[in-house]
Each structure stands twice: as C-alpha cells, then as structure tokens.
Amino acid sequence: MQLAVYNMAGEAVEQIEADDLVFGMAPHRAAIRQALLAQLANRRSGSANTKTRGEVQGSTIKIRRQKGLGRSRQGSIRAPHHRHGGIVFGPKPRSFAQDLPKRIRRLAIRSAIAARVEDGGLKVIDKLELEAPRTKVIAGVLQALEYERSALIVTGAPDRNVFLSARNLPGAKAVPADYLNVVDLMQHHGLLMTVAAVRRIEALWGGERATQRRPVAAVGGERG
C-alpha cells in the first residue's frame, strides 16, 4: 500500500510503498485484546501480602475456659474475628505473568498498527533529526501534522534527542521501532513514524516473518 510522507513542516513530499502484511491487513481485534491484557498483567508486581493468624503478633493462649461461664467459646487472640487478628484468604505474593505465543504477539502488533492506518491516525515523516533535545521542535512537528491528542513517535533506531524532547509533552512518547508494543499503540490516538521506522517494522514483523508457520511434527510416525 501507499503511504504519504511529510516533512517536519507538515508538507507532503512523497509517497512510499509499505508492506500490506503490516500496514494493510485487516486488524485482528481478539489478538490485540489478548496481547493488551497479557502485557498489562505482566506489569503487575504481585507483591500484595497479608498476614494469617499464624503470622500476626499475639498470644496463642486460650482467652478463657471453654465451659462454665455462659459466654462464647474463644480460642487465640490471633483469630480473624478479633481486632488485629489474622486475615482469612487475603492476598499473598504471586505472579500475574501471562505467557503469550510469539505468533499472537506479532499478529497483535501488526493488527494494532493496521488499526491506526484504518482510523487515519498513522502519519509518516521523512526524518526527525535534532542536534540537541528541543521540546519546542517536537511540539511544532506534532502541531504541523495536526496531532491534537496523544501521539506515539516511532524512530528507526534509538534517538536520545527525540526521546528527551518528547517526554515533556503531555500525551507524547517516543520509542524506537524495536520497542514498539501493543499497550503504547492503544494508549495513543496518533502514530507518527519515520521512514526508517517503517522499514524497520517491515523487517521485524512483515514479509516472510508475517507468513511463516511452525512445522507440525507427525504424530505416531509415518503410516504405511
């Protein structure tokens, strides 16, 4: 498919050919959702911890004798129904990590990019070259390209000047193509890529990588 390329002043300068397997595919919404939930779950620390009746501080001696007083039967002061007692079925440290097949991850990233192409949120810029971090320059580029809401800026290679320039802008974030992920793609309404980023994305998730399949091993050996 053809993608329009703009310069830093917001003027269209050329058209480039992009891989249909990445930029022109029909978005797979289920894969996007599955990858999104898995990435958000993997961010959770799972460090919440509560103490059971065996871990709280307090005596284990029986509060009062069992019979003869006409009162309720009570055991240790650590019991959950007492003040400062243990917690029943409270959270314990655990892992929320979800394993996601590589093919689903790749499909989700391609689908998220294609979704931005579908809704008109993707724009390609010929280059982003800054001699030093300048937030004003990046803000001017986003304004020239009519990004009114949040925008994700993707460069072909890590660029410290672009990263430092974008991090002070509300709703803007800069990442290299190798670090592109579903959460960032879904959290930002606009997607700005350099031409180098487009080519890097095609190399990572397009072409043969988008169509390759894992060979299926024969079960039970060859049949005679």
SULCOR-V106319 format. One line per field, one symbol per residue. ss: DSSP state (H for helix, E for strand, C for the rest). psi: psi as a letter, one per 40 degrees, with the letter a starting at -180 (. if undefined). Layout:
ss: ???
psi: ???
This chain:
ss: CEEEEECCCCCEEEEEECCHHHHCCCCCHHHHHHHHHHHHHHHCCCCCCCCCCCCCCCCCCCCCCCCCCCCCCCCCCCCCCCCCCCCCCCCCCCCCCCCCCHHHHHHHHHHHHHHHHHCCCEEEECCCCCCCCCHHHHHHHHHHCCCCCCEEEEECCCCHHHHHHHCCCCCEEEEEHHHCCHHHHHHCCEEEEEHHHHHHHHHHHCCHHHHCCCCCCCCCCCCC
psi: ihhihiaeeehhdihihihdedeeihhgdddddddddddddeehdfehhihieeeihiieihdiidieeeiihibieeideiheiihhfiiihihehhhhidddddddddddddddddeeehihidighhdihhddddddddddefheaihhhhidihhdddddddeehheiihiiddehidddddehdihhiiddddddddddeabddeeiihhhihheaih.
